[in-house]
Amino acid sequence: MNLSAFPSPAGGRGAGERGFLNDGVEVNLALFDLDNTLLNGDSDFEWSQFLIRIGVLDRELFEARNQAFYDHYKAGTLDIHEFLDFQLKPLSRHARKTLDEWHRQFMREQVLGMITRPARDLVERHRAAGDVCVIITATNSFVTAPIALEFGIENLIATEPEPKDGEFTGNVADVPCFREGKITRLENWLAARGWTLDSFTDSTFYSDSLNDLPLLCKVKHPVAVNPDATLRAHAEQHGWKIVSLR
């Protein structure tokens, strides 16, 4: 649901008070990580693998590095700026029209098979309840925007590739949407609409990754989805809900 459908709230609220967006209407916020949460796989990793498979990237030069970055991500040791230099530079070497054609093929051949029925049902339950639904992901918006729309989610907060004259420069714009950067990007996104997390009656964040612990600790209802070992241990220790979307 697009946030522009709601007027800006009159202000924040105190502890224990319920959040109202307008005229006493209570609205909840549902935040979704994408990779290995709504998707049964990682779109960032698979996009590079797709480019290797169709011959755009050299397998010998890129495959091992792609796997190494993915392993660092899972271990919580990823250098996000080094990774983005690797991930975004190929976008600058090809025309946007060509990239869009490749992405449509990527959606057909790879992404649609990564979307499970339970993931679609979860999103639909939140949409049917009138919740504000947002995908918030470290993966760049070129890769993820069509995936968000496939879920029927219009609100996307993602790492932004820098554009120039309709093409990509290979650089990143704004704060990468990763770890603590997810909090920064979410707060900026809400502030642009005159909102805060306290503007909502409830806030829920679904994620699989230890890298999302900063944002999971900010919402009222953190939910661990098919979590990695570190997140599972934290969720069990703190009584967080653990679910599977497989």
C-alpha positions as CSV (number, residue, x, y, z in Angstrom):
1,M,0.0,0.0,0.0
2,N,1.4,3.4,-1.0
3,L,2.0,5.7,1.9
4,S,0.7,8.7,-0.1
5,A,-2.8,7.2,0.4
6,F,-2.6,8.4,4.0
7,P,-2.4,12.0,5.3
8,S,0.6,12.8,7.5
9,P,0.0,12.3,11.3
10,A,-0.4,15.2,13.6
11,G,2.6,14.1,15.6
12,G,4.3,11.4,17.7
13,R,2.8,9.6,20.7
14,G,3.8,8.8,24.2
15,A,4.7,5.4,25.6
16,G,1.7,3.2,25.9
17,E,-0.5,5.2,23.5
18,R,-1.9,3.8,20.3
19,G,-0.7,5.1,17.0
20,F,-3.2,6.8,14.7
21,L,-2.5,8.1,11.2
22,N,-5.6,10.1,10.7
23,D,-9.0,10.7,12.3
24,G,-8.6,7.8,14.8
25,V,-7.8,5.2,12.1
26,E,-5.2,2.8,13.4
27,V,-2.6,1.6,10.9
28,N,0.1,-1.0,11.2
29,L,3.5,-1.1,9.5
30,A,4.8,-4.4,8.0
31,L,8.5,-4.4,6.9
32,F,9.9,-7.3,4.9
33,D,13.4,-8.2,4.1
34,L,13.6,-9.7,0.7
35,D,16.5,-12.1,0.2
36,N,16.1,-15.5,2.0
37,T,13.0,-14.0,3.7
38,L,10.3,-13.4,1.1
39,L,12.5,-15.1,-1.5
40,N,13.7,-18.6,-1.2
41,G,17.2,-17.5,-2.2
42,D,19.2,-14.3,-2.7
43,S,18.4,-12.1,-5.6
44,D,21.7,-10.1,-5.3
45,F,23.8,-13.3,-5.6
46,E,21.6,-14.8,-8.3
47,W,21.7,-11.6,-10.4
48,S,25.4,-11.9,-10.7
49,Q,25.2,-15.7,-11.4
50,F,22.6,-14.9,-14.1
51,L,24.9,-12.4,-15.8
52,I,27.7,-15.0,-15.7
53,R,25.4,-17.7,-17.1
54,I,24.3,-15.5,-20.1
55,G,27.9,-14.5,-20.8
56,V,27.8,-10.9,-19.7
57,L,30.3,-11.5,-16.8
58,D,33.4,-13.7,-17.1
59,R,32.9,-16.8,-15.0
60,E,36.5,-17.2,-14.1
61,L,36.8,-13.6,-12.9
62,F,33.5,-13.1,-11.2
63,E,32.0,-16.3,-9.8
64,A,34.5,-16.9,-7.0
65,R,34.3,-13.3,-5.9
66,N,30.5,-13.4,-6.0
67,Q,30.5,-16.5,-3.7
68,A,33.1,-14.9,-1.4
69,F,31.0,-11.8,-0.9
70,Y,27.9,-13.9,-0.2
71,D,29.8,-16.0,2.3
72,H,30.9,-12.8,4.1
73,Y,27.3,-11.5,4.1
74,K,26.1,-14.7,5.8
75,A,28.9,-14.5,8.3
76,G,28.1,-10.9,9.1
77,T,31.6,-9.7,7.9
78,L,30.6,-8.1,4.6
79,D,32.3,-4.8,3.6
80,I,29.3,-3.3,2.0
81,H,31.2,-0.6,0.0
82,E,33.6,-3.2,-1.4
83,F,30.7,-5.3,-2.4
84,L,28.7,-2.5,-4.0
85,D,31.7,-1.6,-6.1
86,F,31.7,-5.2,-7.4
87,Q,27.9,-5.3,-7.8
88,L,27.1,-1.9,-9.3
89,K,30.0,-1.5,-11.7
90,P,28.4,-3.9,-14.3
91,L,25.3,-1.8,-14.4
92,S,27.4,1.2,-15.7
93,R,28.8,-0.8,-18.6
94,H,25.5,-1.5,-20.3
95,A,22.6,0.6,-21.6
96,R,19.5,0.7,-19.3
97,K,17.4,-0.7,-22.1
98,T,19.6,-3.7,-22.3
99,L,19.7,-4.1,-18.5
100,D,15.9,-4.0,-18.4
101,E,15.7,-6.7,-21.0
102,W,18.1,-8.9,-19.1
103,H,16.1,-8.3,-15.9
104,R,12.9,-9.5,-17.5
105,Q,14.6,-12.7,-18.4
106,F,16.0,-12.9,-14.9
107,M,12.6,-12.6,-13.4
108,R,11.2,-15.3,-15.7
109,E,14.0,-17.8,-15.4
110,Q,15.2,-17.3,-11.8
111,V,13.1,-15.1,-9.5
112,L,9.6,-16.4,-10.0
113,G,10.8,-19.8,-8.9
114,M,12.1,-18.3,-5.7
115,I,8.7,-17.0,-4.6
116,T,6.9,-19.4,-2.4
117,R,3.2,-19.7,-1.7
118,P,3.6,-19.0,2.0
119,A,5.5,-15.8,1.2
120,R,2.8,-14.5,-1.1
121,D,0.1,-15.4,1.5
122,L,2.0,-13.6,4.2
123,V,2.2,-10.4,2.2
124,E,-1.4,-10.7,1.1
125,R,-2.6,-11.0,4.7
126,H,-0.9,-7.8,5.6
127,R,-2.2,-6.0,2.5
128,A,-5.7,-7.2,3.2
129,A,-5.5,-5.9,6.7
130,G,-4.7,-2.4,5.4
131,D,-1.2,-2.4,6.7
132,V,1.5,-0.2,5.2
133,C,3.8,-2.8,3.5
134,V,7.4,-2.0,2.8
135,I,10.2,-4.2,1.4
136,I,13.5,-3.0,2.9
137,T,16.6,-4.6,1.4
138,A,20.3,-4.2,1.0
139,T,20.0,-5.4,-2.6
140,N,19.9,-2.5,-5.1
141,S,16.7,-1.1,-6.4
142,F,17.4,-2.0,-10.0
143,V,17.3,-5.7,-9.1
144,T,14.5,-5.5,-6.5
145,A,11.9,-3.0,-7.8
146,P,10.3,-5.5,-10.2
147,I,10.4,-8.2,-7.5
148,A,8.6,-5.9,-5.0
149,L,5.9,-5.2,-7.6
150,E,5.5,-9.0,-8.2
151,F,4.5,-9.2,-4.5
152,G,2.1,-6.2,-5.0
153,I,4.2,-4.0,-2.7
154,E,4.6,-0.5,-3.9
155,N,6.9,0.7,-1.2
156,L,10.6,-0.2,-1.6
157,I,13.6,1.0,0.5
158,A,16.7,-0.4,-1.1
159,T,20.3,0.5,-1.8
160,E,20.2,3.0,-4.6
161,P,22.5,2.9,-7.7
162,E,23.5,6.4,-8.7
163,P,21.7,7.4,-12.0
164,K,22.9,9.9,-14.6
165,D,21.0,10.8,-17.7
166,G,18.9,7.7,-17.4
167,E,21.9,5.3,-17.0
168,F,23.8,4.0,-14.0
169,T,27.2,5.4,-13.0
170,G,28.3,2.3,-11.1
171,N,28.3,4.3,-7.8
172,V,25.9,4.1,-4.9
173,A,23.6,7.0,-4.0
174,D,22.6,7.7,-0.4
175,V,23.3,5.5,2.5
176,P,23.5,1.7,1.7
177,C,20.4,0.0,3.1
178,F,22.5,-2.5,5.1
179,R,22.7,-3.2,8.9
180,E,22.4,0.1,10.8
181,G,21.9,1.8,7.4
182,K,18.4,0.2,7.2
183,I,17.4,2.1,10.3
184,T,18.7,5.4,8.8
185,R,17.0,4.8,5.4
186,L,13.7,3.8,7.1
187,E,13.7,6.8,9.4
188,N,14.5,9.1,6.5
189,W,11.8,7.5,4.4
190,L,9.2,8.0,7.2
191,A,10.3,11.5,8.0
192,A,9.8,12.5,4.4
193,R,6.2,11.7,5.0
194,G,6.0,13.3,8.4
195,W,6.0,10.0,10.2
196,T,8.0,8.0,12.7
197,L,7.7,4.4,13.8
198,D,5.5,5.6,16.7
199,S,3.0,6.9,14.1
200,F,1.9,3.2,13.7
201,T,-0.1,1.1,16.1
202,D,2.2,-1.9,15.5
203,S,5.3,-2.4,13.6
204,T,6.6,-5.8,12.4
205,F,9.8,-6.7,10.6
206,Y,10.4,-10.1,9.0
207,S,14.0,-11.1,8.3
208,D,16.3,-14.1,8.1
209,S,19.6,-12.5,8.8
210,L,21.9,-11.5,11.7
211,N,22.7,-8.4,9.6
212,D,19.1,-7.2,10.3
213,L,19.4,-7.4,14.1
214,P,19.7,-3.5,14.4
215,L,16.3,-3.0,12.8
216,L,14.7,-6.1,14.3
217,C,15.4,-4.6,17.7
218,K,13.7,-1.3,16.7
219,V,10.2,-2.7,15.8
220,K,7.5,-3.9,18.2
221,H,7.2,-7.3,16.6
222,P,10.5,-8.8,15.2
223,V,9.9,-12.1,13.3
224,A,12.8,-14.4,12.4
225,V,12.1,-16.1,9.1
226,N,14.0,-19.3,8.4
227,P,16.8,-17.6,10.4
228,D,20.5,-18.1,10.3
229,A,22.1,-19.7,13.4
230,T,22.9,-16.4,15.0
231,L,19.5,-14.8,14.5
232,R,17.8,-18.0,15.6
233,A,19.7,-18.1,18.9
234,H,18.9,-14.4,19.5
235,A,15.3,-14.9,18.7
236,E,15.0,-17.9,21.0
237,Q,16.8,-16.0,23.8
238,H,14.4,-13.0,23.5
239,G,11.2,-14.9,22.8
240,W,10.8,-13.6,19.2
241,K,8.5,-15.4,16.8
242,I,10.2,-17.8,14.4
243,V,8.4,-18.8,11.2
244,S,9.1,-20.6,7.9
245,L,8.0,-19.3,4.5
246,R,9.3,-22.4,2.6
